[in-house]
C-alpha cells in the first residue's frame, strides 16, 4: 500500500472504502426472517371459579400489550399453516393465539381485549356444548367470527378417545364424532373448518390419519413447544397460558422460545405402555448447545438422561426417576442456542389411559 499512496489507485481505494463504510447506514433495515411460530392456548378468561384453566383478564391484557410494545406479528392458525405449507417467509416475532372450548368468558372478557388491540385469534369449538350455560351460543360464535376470530373444530363430544381400547372401535368413534361436528358446523356457520384441536390434547396415529384423509390442514395438541418449518402439522405444540402458567413473565419467556428440531423419536405413540416410560429421541444439533442440554419431568429435574453425540445430531435417552401418577405427563428438553441468543424447547406428552379424568 505505501508504494501506491502517491498513485491514482490510492485515491480510488479510499473512495471505495468510504462508500463501503457508509452503505449500511444508507440501506434500509430489512426485517429479519425466521421459520418458527410460537403458539399459545387459552381456555377461560377472568373466571376465578376455575383457576386451573383460567387467565386473569388483567394478565391477558398484559400479554397483548407486550406483543404490541415489541412489534410482534399475531396470526391465526390458518395463516400460520398456509405460510408453512407454501414455504413462505415468516417474519421474526410471529405468534398465534388460540382458545379451546368456546367458553362464554372468552366472548365476554377475552374477545373485547383482542378487539381493543386489533389482534386475531383461532377459537376451537366442541359443538355439543355450544348453547349451554357456560358456553357461547351459535349466535355469539358467528359474531366472534365477524370480529376477527377464526373458527376451528374441537370435536363434537370432547371425549377421551384414547380410553377406547379396541383400535377399530376407536377409529369408528372418532370418525363419527368428527362427522357429527363438521355437519353441525356446516348447518350453523355455512362451512366446515379444516383446523382441528384434539380434546384434552390426546391423539394417536389413527386419529391423525382420519383428519388427513378428511381434508383437514392441521391439528393442535396441548404439549409445549414451538411450531417450525419441519413440524408435524397434525401434532402442533402450544404453550399453555392457564392457571400457574398464565403469567406475564412466562408469556414473555415462551414468546422468545426456539424449537429443538426432532429427527426421530421412539416410541412415536403417546400412550404409556410402561410407567415410567422411556423415550429415545434423535435431535438435530446444528442450532443447540448440547453441553447444556437438560431434561424435565412435569417441570421438575427428575429425570435420567443419556446422550450420544454425532456430527450432525445427538441421540438422547430419557426416563423419569419416579412413577408418573397423573393422566398426562410431559418430558421436556431445553438447551441454549449455539448463538447464545435464546433457549430452545421440545416436549413429549405421555397419556396414562388407566387414570380416569372427570
DAKAGI-V355468 format. One record per pair of residues at least 6 apart in sequence whose ideal C-beta (glycine too) atoms are under 8 Angstrom apart, sorted by sequence separation. I is the first residue (numbers start at 0). GAP is how many residues later the second one is. If there is no record, write none. Layout:
[[I GAP] [I GAP]]
//
This chain:
[[3 6] [43 6] [47 6] [65 6] [81 6] [82 6] [83 6] [113 6] [128 6] [129 6] [130 6] [144 6] [163 6] [184 6] [185 6] [230 6] [238 6] [266 6] [294 6] [295 6] [296 6] [307 6] [308 6] [335 6] [336 6] [46 7] [66 7] [82 7] [98 7] [113 7] [129 7] [130 7] [143 7] [184 7] [293 7] [295 7] [306 7] [307 7] [335 7] [336 7] [45 8] [47 8] [54 8] [74 8] [129 8] [135 8] [161 8] [184 8] [210 8] [294 8] [306 8] [334 8] [335 8] [0 9] [3 9] [43 9] [44 9] [45 9] [160 9] [163 9] [182 9] [197 9] [226 9] [240 9] [306 9] [319 9] [333 9] [334 9] [42 10] [43 10] [44 10] [45 10] [140 10] [181 10] [226 10] [240 10] [266 10] [294 10] [305 10] [306 10] [333 10] [42 11] [43 11] [45 11] [98 11] [124 11] [129 11] [181 11] [207 11] [225 11] [293 11] [304 11] [305 11] [319 11] [333 11] [42 12] [44 12] [160 12] [224 12] [266 12] [292 12] [304 12] [332 12] [333 12] [41 13] [160 13] [223 13] [265 13] [304 13] [317 13] [331 13] [332 13] [45 14] [79 14] [158 14] [218 14] [220 14] [222 14] [223 14] [224 14] [264 14] [265 14] [292 14] [303 14] [331 14] [332 14] [44 15] [195 15] [217 15] [218 15] [220 15] [222 15] [223 15] [238 15] [264 15] [265 15] [302 15] [303 15] [317 15] [331 15] [79 16] [124 16] [160 16] [202 16] [216 16] [217 16] [218 16] [219 16] [220 16] [221 16] [223 16] [264 16] [302 16] [303 16] [330 16] [331 16] [78 17] [96 17] [105 17] [218 17] [219 17] [220 17] [263 17] [264 17] [289 17] [302 17] [303 17] [315 17] [329 17] [330 17] [41 18] [72 18] [122 18] [158 18] [202 18] [215 18] [217 18] [219 18] [221 18] [238 18] [263 18] [301 18] [302 18] [329 18] [74 19] [76 19] [261 19] [262 19] [289 19] [301 19] [329 19] [330 19] [72 20] [73 20] [74 20] [75 20] [156 20] [195 20] [200 20] [261 20] [262 20] [301 20] [328 20] [329 20] [71 21] [72 21] [73 21] [74 21] [76 21] [101 21] [122 21] [155 21] [193 21] [194 21] [197 21] [200 21] [261 21] [262 21] [275 21] [292 21] [294 21] [327 21] [328 21] [70 22] [71 22] [72 22] [73 22] [96 22] [98 22] [101 22] [154 22] [155 22] [193 22] [194 22] [195 22] [196 22] [197 22] [199 22] [200 22] [211 22] [260 22] [261 22] [327 22] [39 23] [69 23] [71 23] [73 23] [96 23] [97 23] [98 23] [100 23] [101 23] [154 23] [193 23] [194 23] [195 23] [196 23] [197 23] [210 23] [259 23] [260 23] [292 23] [294 23] [296 23] [327 23] [328 23] [96 24] [97 24] [98 24] [99 24] [100 24] [101 24] [155 24] [193 24] [194 24] [195 24] [197 24] [259 24] [284 24] [289 24] [296 24] [326 24] [327 24] [96 25] [97 25] [98 25] [100 25] [152 25] [155 25] [194 25] [260 25] [284 25] [296 25] [326 25] [95 26] [97 26] [122 26] [124 26] [126 26] [154 26] [207 26] [260 26] [285 26] [287 26] [297 26] [323 26] [325 26] [326 26] [101 27] [120 27] [121 27] [122 27] [123 27] [124 27] [153 27] [207 27] [284 27] [296 27] [66 28] [100 28] [101 28] [119 28] [120 28] [121 28] [122 28] [123 28] [124 28] [125 28] [126 28] [127 28] [152 28] [155 28] [230 28] [259 28] [283 28] [284 28] [297 28] [302 28] [323 28] [326 28] [103 29] [106 29] [118 29] [119 29] [120 29] [121 29] [122 29] [123 29] [124 29] [125 29] [126 29] [127 29] [128 29] [152 29] [257 29] [283 29] [284 29] [325 29] [326 29] [103 30] [105 30] [119 30] [121 30] [123 30] [125 30] [127 30] [223 30] [282 30] [324 30] [326 30] [102 31] [103 31] [125 31] [202 31] [225 31] [227 31] [229 31] [281 31] [282 31] [297 31] [298 31] [102 32] [103 32] [114 32] [125 32] [152 32] [173 32] [177 32] [181 32] [202 32] [225 32] [226 32] [281 32] [282 32] [296 32] [297 32] [101 33] [102 33] [106 33] [110 33] [114 33] [173 33] [177 33] [225 33] [227 33] [281 33] [282 33] [296 33] [298 33] [100 34] [101 34] [113 34] [150 34] [169 34] [224 34] [280 34] [281 34] [295 34] [296 34] [113 35] [170 35] [174 35] [279 35] [280 35] [295 35] [296 35] [103 36] [106 36] [110 36] [169 36] [173 36] [177 36] [279 36] [294 36] [295 36] [106 37] [279 37] [280 37] [294 37] [295 37] [36 38] [38 38] [105 38] [110 38] [150 38] [160 38] [278 38] [279 38] [294 38] [295 38] [101 39] [152 39] [159 39] [166 39] [170 39] [277 39] [278 39] [293 39] [294 39] [152 40] [158 40] [159 40] [161 40] [277 40] [278 40] [292 40] [293 40] [38 41] [151 41] [154 41] [157 41] [160 41] [161 41] [277 41] [292 41] [293 41] [150 42] [152 42] [153 42] [156 42] [157 42] [159 42] [160 42] [161 42] [276 42] [292 42] [36 43] [151 43] [152 43] [153 43] [154 43] [275 43] [276 43] [291 43] [75 44] [77 44] [144 44] [150 44] [151 44] [152 44] [154 44] [275 44] [291 44] [73 45] [74 45] [75 45] [76 45] [149 45] [151 45] [153 45] [275 45] [289 45] [73 46] [75 46] [141 46] [160 46] [275 46] [288 46] [36 47] [73 47] [140 47] [141 47] [275 47] [276 47] [287 47] [288 47] [140 48] [274 48] [275 48] [287 48] [288 48] [59 49] [63 49] [67 49] [274 49] [287 49] [288 49] [59 50] [63 50] [66 50] [137 50] [262 50] [282 50] [286 50] [287 50] [53 51] [137 51] [286 51] [288 51] [56 52] [60 52] [63 52] [64 52] [66 52] [101 52] [271 52] [278 52] [280 52] [285 52] [286 52] [36 53] [56 53] [59 53] [63 53] [100 53] [126 53] [35 54] [97 54] [99 54] [126 54] [34 55] [39 55] [41 55] [63 55] [125 55] [32 56] [33 56] [37 56] [38 56] [39 56] [41 56] [42 56] [46 56] [56 56] [287 56] [32 57] [33 57] [36 57] [37 57] [38 57] [39 57] [40 57] [41 57] [42 57] [100 57] [126 57] [286 57] [32 58] [33 58] [35 58] [36 58] [37 58] [38 58] [39 58] [40 58] [41 58] [42 58] [44 58] [46 58] [126 58] [129 58] [31 59] [32 59] [36 59] [38 59] [40 59] [43 59] [45 59] [30 60] [31 60] [33 60] [42 60] [44 60] [124 60] [30 61] [43 61] [44 61] [126 61] [43 62] [45 62] [46 62] [44 63] [45 63] [152 63] [204 63] [282 63] [41 64] [44 64] [45 64] [204 64] [44 65] [203 65] [280 65] [203 66] [202 67] [203 67] [280 67] [41 68] [201 68] [278 69] [123 71] [77 72] [123 72] [76 73] [121 73] [123 73] [125 73] [259 73] [276 73] [75 74] [259 74] [76 75] [259 75] [274 77] [269 78] [271 78] [257 79] [269 79] [270 79] [271 79] [269 80] [270 80] [271 80] [269 81] [271 81] [270 82] [264 83] [257 84] [259 84] [261 84] [256 85] [257 85] [258 85] [259 85] [255 86] [256 86] [257 86] [258 86] [259 86] [255 87] [256 87] [257 87] [258 87] [256 88] [123 96] [99 97] [97 99] [223 106] [222 107] [223 108] [161 109] [236 110] [80 114] [77 117] [76 118] [225 118] [225 119] [224 120] [223 121] [224 121] [97 122] [224 122] [223 123] [222 124] [222 125] [201 126] [222 126] [200 127] [221 127] [199 128] [220 128] [95 131] [84 132] [80 136] [80 137] [77 139] [97 140] [76 141] [86 142] [76 143] [83 143] [83 145] [79 147] [83 147] [84 148] [200 148] [83 149] [201 149] [80 152] [199 157] [76 159] [94 160] [92 162] [62 178] [40 179] [38 181] [40 181] [59 181] [65 182] [71 183] [62 185] [65 185] [54 186] [59 186] [61 186] [65 186] [38 187] [54 187] [58 187] [37 188] [38 188] [53 188] [58 188] [62 188] [66 188] [164 188] [36 189] [37 189] [52 189] [53 189] [58 189] [61 189] [65 189] [161 189] [35 190] [36 190] [51 190] [52 190] [55 190] [162 190] [35 191] [36 191] [51 191] [54 191] [161 191] [35 192] [50 192] [53 192] [34 193] [35 193] [159 193] [162 193] [34 194] [38 197] [40 197] [159 197] [38 198] [39 198] [40 198] [43 198] [38 199] [39 199] [40 199] [41 199] [42 199] [38 200] [39 200] [40 200] [41 200] [37 201] [39 201] [40 201] [41 204] [39 211] [39 214] [37 216] [37 217] [37 218] [37 219] [35 222] [35 223]]
//
